[in-house]
Amino acid sequence: MARLRHPAPAIQTPDNRGHVDELLNRSWDVIIVGAGLGGGLCGRALAEAGLSVLFVEKGSTGPRLAENGQECGYDDPFARQMFGCWPVPVESTVDGATSVGWGAQGVGVGGTSVFYAAAMEQPERHDMESVPDLPHPTGGWPVGYDEFAPWYDRARDVMAVNGSQDPLGEPAAPLAAPRPLAARDEALGQALERAGLHPYRAHLGIRQLEGCRECIGRKCPRDCKMDGRSAGVLPALATGRAAVLDGTDALSLQGDAGTVTHLRVRRDGVEHLLSARAFVLAGGSLSSPRLLLASSTDYWPDGCGNTSGLVGRGLMFHINERIAIWPPRNAPVSAPGPLKTFSLRDLYRDGPDRMGLFQSLGLPADYGNILYVLRQRYQASPFRHLRIGHELLRLPALTAAKLLGDARVFAGIIEDLPDEDNRVRHDPARPDTIIYEYRMSEELLARRLRFRKLLKRRLRGVRSLWLSHAPELNIAHPCGTLRFSDDPRRGVLDRDCKAHDLDNLFVADASFMPSSTGVNPGMTIVANALRVADAMARRLKAAP
């Protein structure tokens, strides 16, 4: 396994516009659909292994110094796409109620990851396999914890992960030292410890550059934050063996019974066929299955790679629980420190119950962040079409911010389990529209209530206020719609994340996950993308 080097911050994306014809007409070793976290890191590893790589990206390359957040404030599809936001409203049916609104998916080089909070937390052994006192709900992943472990180590290295060791878990190495805490956050950590909890410095994919602002929830202009662009696409381009074809819609895959031969795309209103030796889907758990379902042919009557009938099924999210926590009343006022501070695994599991991580969101409980949360809830309500409602939310947000003062927002992530009835659909009449159906199980809702009860008990003596009331899906964490399995009847992909039905189609996003785990999916996406790239490179180099 060749060592991946950290990217230089001065790397610039080359302008490929003058070479579009060449990019469209040549044959590539690998074409990757999507230039987000999984696609970017997979493409980087393949390019550094000596293979030619083309990233096909729906969005734009974007200006290098852009800093906008995901709330771009535009309804116009073109404007949204230029700002890195998915241009078309998402249609979701949750617990039987259908709504249409802006999702959490990004578009463009870096994908959704340019907006993420840089969480790079590793799952635990029971997330992947059965342990003596906790059977795995799926029977276990085909690739277990020990086999994944070296790829997590490589992911921490390439993503420049900093943090401290979890006192309740297995040691994680390598870890860079985190930035010193502000005095008020140090006091908050001590208060959590006095309550009998075990906070550790959150594991973050952020390089320790002078003047780093962490850029949580927005694009990073300096490549401090390691995302699909800074850690993946830009280093891939720097090899001279990779290119980006942006502003390009992936329409369908073409091929024969066992091989993908072409990717059909549309750019500037003109359709093209792109050819490669191998293809990688990395559009995310909501878009990758849609492309397979859209690729129905005589060879693939139910969609590409879908002889199992499982493409798009098993959609999972996490359940969010938000809570504001204050430092002690006598905590000193100090200069600002890092925004995202602590993670805790005290409630990661409770006996037979799978719970999840409790972590700092990196957000103060201020007016802007409270308003954002209120607007997200409003967008999911039946009144979302009343624009005046967005403005009326300003008053309760201002009132809450004054009441909460110096609080920090923490969130619990409660593991979701797979259900084949939770699924992504494809509508040929609306090919750009993300459509999914999801129902919260009674089992999940019961675990959620137990998590809240346990956390309230553990935070006794710590100044806190719950911000969540109704169950809240973490729509930024979709996974599981193309799960891997050694059994072709139980999964779409094999252990190398190659489609069971096809000899040259791979997946490098969160859709491969058979279960959601109790942590943010980013670390697992990166580790698996590097693992898939290694398997692909060995396979392609061995082929004549």
N, C-alpha and C positions, 0 to 999 in steps of 0.2 A: 504494500500500500504506500504509494508516494505521498509525502507530506505536503499538505496544502499550505501555501504561504499567505500571510496576511496581506491584503491589498494595500497599495499606496494610495493615500488620500487624493493625490493629484490626478488620478486616472480620469480621463474624460471619455464620454461616449462618442465614438466616431459618427460622422454624418454619413449614413448609408444611402441617402436619397439619390446620389449620382450613380449608385451601383445597383439600383433596384432590379434592373433587367438581369444582371449577373446573378443576384441572389435568387431570383425567381426561376432561372433556367438551369442552374447547375444542380448536380446531384450531391447530397450531403451524406456524411456518415450518420448523423442523427439530426432529426428535427424535433424540437421541443415546443409543444403548444402551451404557452403561458410562461411568463418571465417573472414569476413571484418567488416565494421563498424556496419551495421544492424545486421548481424548474431552474431557478438561478443557480442553486448550489449543485444540482445534478449536472447542468451544462458546464459549470466551471470545472468540476472534476473530470468530465469527459474531454473538455478542451485541453486541460493540463495533462491528460493521458495521451494526447497527440491526435485526437479525432476532430473532424470538422463538425461544427455545431451551428444550427440556425435556430434562433428563438423566434417564434411566430407569436406576436403579441397584438391583441385587440386594441389596446390603448396606445398612447403616444410615449415616446422617449421622455418628453417633458423637459422643462428647463432645469439645468443642473442645480441652481440655487433655490428652487422652489421650497417653500416652507409651509404651505397650506395644510390645514387639517382635513378630516374626512367630511366635515360639515361645510361643503363648498358653497351652499346658499343658492344654487342654481337648479332650475327644473329643465333647462334646455339640454338635450342629450349631448350635443357637441361640446358645450361648455363643461358639463360634468366630466366628460371623458378627458378633456384637456387638463382638468384638475385631479385626475386620477380616481374619480368616483364612477361606479357602475352607471352607465347612461340610461338604463331602462328600469322602471320600477319592478320590484320583486313581488310575485303573487304567492302568498303563503296561506295555507289553511291549517290553523292550529286549533286543536280540540273542536273541529267542525266549523269554526268561524273563519271565513276567507277575508283577507285584507290585502291591499295593494299599497306598497310604500317603498321608500329607498332602503335597500339592504345595507349590510356591512362590508360588501365585497369591493375591493379596489380593482383598478384596471390600469395598465401601463407598466413600464419597466419597474420591477419591484413588487407589483401587484398590491394585495392588501397589506403586505408586510411593511410598506413604507409608512403606514400609519400605526403599526402595532406598538405595544409598550415594552418590547424587547425582552419579554419573559422567556427564559431558557431553562426551564425546570425539567429534571429527569423523572420519569415515572418510577414506581417501585416494582419489586419483583411480582407482587400479587396482581399488578396491572396487566401482566403478560402471561402469567402461568398460575396454575393452582399451587397453593402452599398448604401445609398440613391442616391449618385451621380455617382456610378460606378457599373453597373451590372457585375456579374461574368460571364466570357465567357462560362463556362460549366453549369451555374446554381448554382454552389457552391459545396463544398465538402460535403459528407454525415456526416462527423464529423466536426463541425464548430470551430471557433477560441476559443470560451470560453471553449469548451470541451477539446481542445488540450492544453490550457494554463497551467494546472498543470503538464502535461507531459513535456512541455518545461522547467518548473521550475526544475523538477527532472533531466532533461537532463543537464541543467547548473550545477547542483550540482555534478552529477556523472562524468561529463567531466571537472570539475574544471575550469569553464569558467571565465576568467577575462576580464575586460574592463570597460568602463564608460557608463552612461546612454545616450541614443540618445535624444538630445534636441527636436527633431521633433516627437518622437514616444511615445508609452505607456511605462511606467517604466518596466524594466526587472530585476527580482530578483530571486535567489541570484546571485550577481556578485562579484568575488574577485577583489581586487585592481590591476590594471596593473602595470608593471614595469615603473619606471620613464623614460621619453623620453630623448634622447640625445638633447643637446642644439640646434643643427641644425634642428632636427625634430620639436622641440618646436617652433622654428621660422617659420617653414613651416606651422604648424597648425595656427599660428597667422596670417600668410599671407592669408590663406584660409578664416579665419574669417573676415579679413578686406575686402575681396571680397564679403562678404555677405553670405558665406556658413556656414554650421553648422557641422564641423567635430566632431566626438567623437572617443574615443579609441576603436578600433576594438574588437569585442568579439571573444576571442581565447580560444580553449580548450588546455591550457598549464598550468601545475602546476608550481608554482613559486619556483623552486629548484635553489640553488646557482650554478652559472656557466652555466645556461641554454642557449643554442645556438639556440633555437626554432626549428631547424631542418626542415625548410620549404623546401619542395621538396625532402626530403631524410628521411631515417629511423632514428628514435631516439633511441640511445643505452641505455638511462637512464630512460625512461618512464616519462620525463618531458611532452612531447607531448602526449595528450590523443587521442588514435586511437583505431581501432578495436582490436588490440593486447593488449595494455597496459590497456585500460579501460574496455575491454570485455573478451577476451579469457583467459588471465592470471588470473584475479579474479575468473572466472568460474572454472578454473582448481584448484584454491586454495581451493574451497569448498570440493574437493574430490568426487564430483558427476558428473564431466565432463571429457571428454577425446577428443583428437584430432586424427583423422585418416588422416594423411597428405599423399601427393603423390598419391591421389586417385581420379580417374575420375568418376563423376556422369554421368551415361549413360542414364537412363530412370527411370520413376516411374511405378510401377505395382500395380494393385488392381482390384476392381470391379466397378460397376456403381457409387457408392457413397462413396467409401473409398479407400485410398491409403494403401496398405499393406506392400510394399517393395520398397526399392531404389536399383536399379541394378547399381553396381559400378565395376570398373576395377582397380586393384592394382597389380603392378609388373607383368602385362600381364595376370593376372588371374581374372575372373569375380566372383563376390559374390552378394548375396542378403542380404540386411540389413533390419531388421524389427524394427518398433517402433509404439507407440500408435499415435503419431502425427509427421508431417514433416513440416519443414520450409524451404522455398526457400530464399536464401540471397546471390545469386551469382551476383547481380547487374542487372540493367535494360536491359543489352544486353545479359546476360547469363541465367537468370531465365526463360524468355520466351522460349529460345531455348530448355531448358530441357523439358518444357511442350510440345512443338511442337514435340520433339523427342519421346515422350511417347504415340505414337499412338497405340491403341489396338482395339479389337472388341468393348469394352465398350466405348472407346474414339477414334473414327475414325478420328477426326480432331485434335487430341492431347489432353492431359490431361487438364481438366478444361476449355475447349474451346467451350462449346455449344453456347456461345455468338458470336463466331468468332472474338473476339477482342484480343486474346493472341498475343502479339508482336506488336500490333497497338498503335498509339498515341505516338510514340517516340518523345521526346523533348530534346533539349539541351538549352543552353543560347547562345546569341551572345556576344562576347568579344569586348571591345574597349580599347586599351592600349594607355596610354599617359604618358610621362615623365614630372615630375614637379620638379622644382628647388626651394630650399629655397631662401629667399632674398639674394642679393649679399653681404650684410654686416653681414650675419648670422655667429655666432661664430663657430670655429672649436672645437670639443669636443670629449670626449671619446665615443665609440660606445654605442648605446642603443638598445632597441628592434627593430627588423627588420620590423615587420608588425605593422603599427602604427594607421592609421585612417580609419574610414568608414564614408560615408556621404550618407544621404537619401534625399537630396534636390531635386533630380530628380527621386525619386522612382516612382512617378507618375506625370503626367502633364495633368490635366483635365481628359478627358476620356482615355488618353493614359497610358498604363502600361509600365513603363520603368524598373528601377531596381537600385540596390546598386552601388555606386561608392566607391572603396576601394583600400587601399594600398595592393600591392601584396607581400610586404616584400622583394622586390628585388631592389638592386641598379641598375642603368642603366650602369652596367659594362660590360667588354668584354664577360665574360662567359655567362651572362644572355641574352645579345643581340644575341650572337652566337646561344644559345638555341632556341630563338624565330625564327631566320632566318632559322635554320635547320628544325624546325617544319613546317614552310611555304614551304620550299624546299621539304620536304617529301610529301606534298600534291600536288606538282606540277607535270606536265608531265615528268620532267627531273629527277625524284627521283631515277631512276635506275643508273644514272651516278654518281659513287662514287666520282669522282674527284670534282663534284659540292660541296660536303660537305666541301672539303678542300678549295675551292675557296671562300667560305663564310667567311673565317677568316679575310680577308682584310677589307671588308665593316664593319664587326663587330668591328674590332680594330679602324677603322676610326670613327664609330658612338660613341664608348665608349669615345674617346678623345673629341669629340664634346659635348657630354652630360655631362661629368664631374660628379658633385655630385648629379645628379638628382635621384629621386625615381620613380619607375614604379607604376602607378595606373591603375586600370582596371574598366571599367563599365560593369555591367552584365545586359543585356537586356532580359526581360522575353520572353520566347517562349510559344506559345499556341498550344494545341493538334490538330493534323490532322491525321485521321485514315490511310491515305495513307503513312505516315511516319512510317516505321515499321522495325522490326527485322525479319529476315527469318532464316530458318533451312534447311541446305542441308545435307541429309543423307549420301551422299558420302564424305562430309567434316564436320563431326560432331564437330570438335574442332574449326572450323573457325567461328568467329563472322562476320555476314553479315547483313548490314542494308542499307535501302534506305531512303533518306531524301531530301526534297525540301524546300528551303526557300520561304515562302509565300511573296506575294507582300505587304501584310499588315505588316509583320515583317520587311521587308526591308525599308518600309516607316517610321516605328517607329524608326528604327536604324538611319536613316538620321536626324530625328527630335531630337533624343537624342544627336547626335553629334553637331547639331546646337545650342541646348540649353546649352550644356556643354561648348562649345567654348565661348558663351556669358557670362556664369557665371564665367569662369576662366579669363576673361579680367582683365589685371593688374597683373596676376600671371604668372611667367615665366614657359612656358610649351611647349611641342612639341608632336604632335600626332605620335604614332608608328604604329597605325593600319590604313589601307587604304581600302582594300577589306573586305567585311563581313567575320568574322572569327567565326566558330562554336567552342564553348567550349566543346570539346569532352570528357572532364573529368566530365561533369555534365549530363550524360544521365538519363532520368527518364520517367515514364509514360506508360510503355508497358504492365502493368497488373493493370490498374487503378481500384480503389474501387468505388463502387456505391451501393446505396440501391436497384437499379433496375438491376436485373440479365441480362437484355437485353442491358444495357449501361455500364456494367463493369464486370470484371473477378472476383473481390473480393467483399465481403460484408464489412460493416463498421468495423469489427474486423480484416480485411485483411485475412479472411478465404475464400477460393475458394467457389463461389456459388454452384458449382457442387459437392463438396466433403466435408465430415464432419470433416476431420482431416488434411487438407493441408492449410498452412498459408504462408504469404509472409512478409519479414522484410527488404526489401531494397527499393530503390527509385522508383521501378517500380509501386508502389501503387499510385503514385501521379497523380491526374487528371489534374493538371496544374503545371507549373514549378516554380512558384513564382518568386519574384525579388531578391532572395538571394541565396547564396550557399546552396545546399541541405543537408549538413551534419547534421545540427541541427535538421531538420525535420526527417531525417533518424533515429537519435538516439531517439528522442521523440516518434516516432511511434513504433520503435522496443520495447521500454519499455512498451508502451501501449498494443501492441500485446502480449507480454510476460505475462502481467497481465491478459488479457482475456483468454489466453491459460491455465495459471496456475489454474484459477478458474474453467475452463471447465474440465481439466484433474483431478483435485482433487475431483470434484463432481461426476465424472464417476465411476461406480463400478469397 
